C-alpha cells in the first residue's frame, strides 16, 4: 500500500501534523521507533506554553511561538488535554537585570505578545509569597501557560487515529530512498513502506533522517536538561511559572507547577554527544535543585519524588526548520524544534499540513471529527458524577493507584484506545497510575495483571517501556 | 448518608486489633474499610516467620499472625468492606469511599486511621542514572515473589538495610537469584539485628555500610549500579566508586506513614514521624480522629502495632461514650536531640492515672546510656541500655504512680543520659 503521507516520529510535532493532516482525505501513517507515542523529548520537558517574549523578533521561533500559544485554548476544548494559563515571572536578582527585562519587554511588544509588564519584587511576592526576597523585579507574562506535553501528544494521536490515521511502533527507520515519485522507507525490523510525502518529525534524530537522503546536511546537537519533581503536597510553592533571567545556555532553571499540581524544578543545560542518553547525573540534579533554591529558598529537598532528563534538539542555526527539503522533493523537514517548540507546535502543524496538502492537492475530509474526549478520571469527578460512572461501569469504583486515585476502568480505557497503552509507562502517561508519591510501588503488580488480561499476554511478558524492559524475568521456583 | 459510631480505615494489623478491642470494650457499631481484596494488610505478603513472639509467645508467619486477628473479627461478626478505597476524610468525620457498588458516604462518631505506611521511592533518594525496568521497592518485589509467584530479577543489589530489604535478600536467594550486595548509606543498619544475621550473614551476602548507589545504568533494564563510599555528610566520595553488574536494584530506603487522608482532614502532622501528632489517647488534633500503627509512626515489630491499636480502639470507645467533650490542658513532651521522636507527643492534664507507654526512636547509635523520663525536674523513669539504635523502637512503660506525676507536671522530657 502506498501512503500519501508517512510521518516519522510521534512526538508533539509528528502527532500534531498527523491530526492536522487528518482534516484532509489522505492515507496517513505515523512510524515511531519506540513502543508508544511521545517517548522522546515530548515526554521530558518543562511543559511550558511560552508566551513568546523570549524569541528573537523576526525569527521562526517568535513567529510560531506567538501564534501557537494562542491556539491552545481552542485545542484544549477540542482535544481535552491538561492545559492552564497560569502566568509566568522572569525573576531578576539584581538591579543589573533591569536592562535585560526591558529588552524582554521590548521583544514581547515586537513579537505581539499581550499582557507583559515589569513589576517590583514586592509585587511578585504579593502574588507568590514563596519567591525569594532577593528578587528585585520581574517581567510578568500573564499569557504564559502550562500543558501536559505527553498527554497533549496522546490526545493529538488519538484524534488523528479516530479520523483514519494509522500508527505503527517499534519502527526504527534505517533507510530512506526515492524511486521516481515515491519514497521507500525501510525500518530495522525489515518492514518497507511506500509514500508520496515523508514528514521528518524525528526530533533529536531529524538530522539523521534528513541526511539519509538529502545532500543539504544538518547537525543536531543534543542538549540535556535535568529536572526534579516534587510531590503534590508542595503545590502551594507557586501557582505561577518562575523563570530566572536567561543566560547564553538557555532559559535557566525554572520552578513551575505542573498541570497535575506537582512542582517541577529544572532544566539544566549540558551538551551531549549521545542524543538518546536521558540518564540523569549527580551533578545535574544537584545543580537543578540548587539553582531552584535561588527562586524559592524554601524548596524542600525531602519533597522530591522523581528525577528525569530530556534532550533538546539544538540545531546550530538556532532557529526552526519547517519546510520542504530544497533538494529532495516531497520530504518535509521539521528540524531543530527545541524550546519554544511545544508552544509553537499547533502553529507549526497547521502551517506544515497546509503546505503538504497544497503539494499533494488534498481535498478536505468531510467526515473529520475534531472532538476527542479524554479518559474520564475519577479524581476529577464530583460525587454525583462518581455515582453515575460506577453505576455505568463498576470498575470506576475499583481504585488501583491510590496516590493519584486511578480506577481500573481508566486503566482499561487507556489500553483499549488507539493508539493505546502497551506497557507500564504508557499507562502511567495516560492515566497517571504510578506518577504519585509511591512511584508505582503499590500498583505495579496490579497494572501488570490488567495489561496481561487486556493484551492477552502472560505476566512475565509485561514491560516497562517496550522490548528489553520486562518487569520480571520469569516465575519463581515451583 | 450512612452513620456508624466507629469507622476504622484500614484492615491491616492495626485496624483489626483496634476493631477487636473496641468490640471488647462494648462497642457494637463498627465498620472496617479495606482497599485490598482481603483483610490482613501487608502481613499477607510477609510469608517469613518471626511475627508474634510478644503477642502469642510463638513464631508465626505474617499471614498466620493476621489470621489470628481476622478470626477474632469474624467471631465477633464485626462488619467490614473489602475492595473499598477511602478517597476523602473530612474534619467533621464524614468520609467518602469507593467500591464497585458505588460511592459510600459515611458519617462517623469516631474514626481510627490505621492505613499503614508506604515505601520511599527511588526519587526520594535522588539517585542519578537511567530509568530502566528492574528498579523496585523491596515491598513491590516481595509482592511479586510471594503473591504473584514472579521473579523480578536474577542478579540483585539492594540499597538500604531496612527490614524488608534484608528479608528480600534472603527470599531472592531462596528463589535462585544472586544477591550481590546490600548497600547502606548510614554507618549502621536501619533494620533489626536479627534480620542482618539471619538474612545476610547466613548467606554470605556482603553488607556495605557508609556506601550508596550513585548511578543506575542500563537503558531498558538495569545493567549495573555504581556504588561509592559516602563521607560524614553522606556525600559520595566519587574516587571510591565501583560498579556491580546486576539486573535488579531493590530499594529499602525507609517507610513513610501514609497520611494523605489525615492531611485532607486537617490533622496536624509531625515533621519527624510524618504521622499525626497525637495525645495520650492516640487522638489527633482533630476531635474524634485517632491514629495507630504504621500510619502514626513506623514500628519495628507488628506486636507493638497490635498493642498500640488495642489502646486506640479502647480510647475511641471511651471518646464515643463520653457525653460531654472535655478540653484538657496539654503538655508537650520534649526530647533531646538524641531521641528523634516520642509518641504520644502530648500528655493531657487529667485524672486518668492508668499505665501509659511511650514509644520512641533514637537518631543514631548510642552505647551505655540511660533512657530517662523526667517530670519537671524529677527523674521518674530510668533504664540502662547497653546500646540503642535507630532500627529498633524503644518503649517506656510507665506505671500509675509515674503517670500521676506526669499529669501534674509543667514539663515532661524524654532523653538519653550518658553513663560515665
Interface residues (C-beta under 8 A of the other chain):
Chain A: X228 X229 X233 X276 X278 X279 X280 X281 X282 X284 X285 X302 X304 X305 X306 X307 X308 X378 X383 X386 X387 X390 X391 X394 X395 X396 X397 X398 X399 X402 X403 X405 X407 X437 X438 X439 X440 X441 X442 X444 X445 X448 X459 X460 X463 X464 X465 X466 X467 X468 X469 X470 X471 X472 X473 X474 X475 X476 X477
Chain B: X35 X83 X85 X87 X96 X98 X99 X100 X101 X102 X103 X105 X118 X119 X121 X122 X123 X124 X126 X128 X129 X130 X131 X132 X133 X136 X137 X139 X140 X143 X144 X145 X147 X148 X149 X150 X151 X152 X153 X154 X175 X176 X214 X215 X217 X219 X220 X221 X236 X247 X260 X263
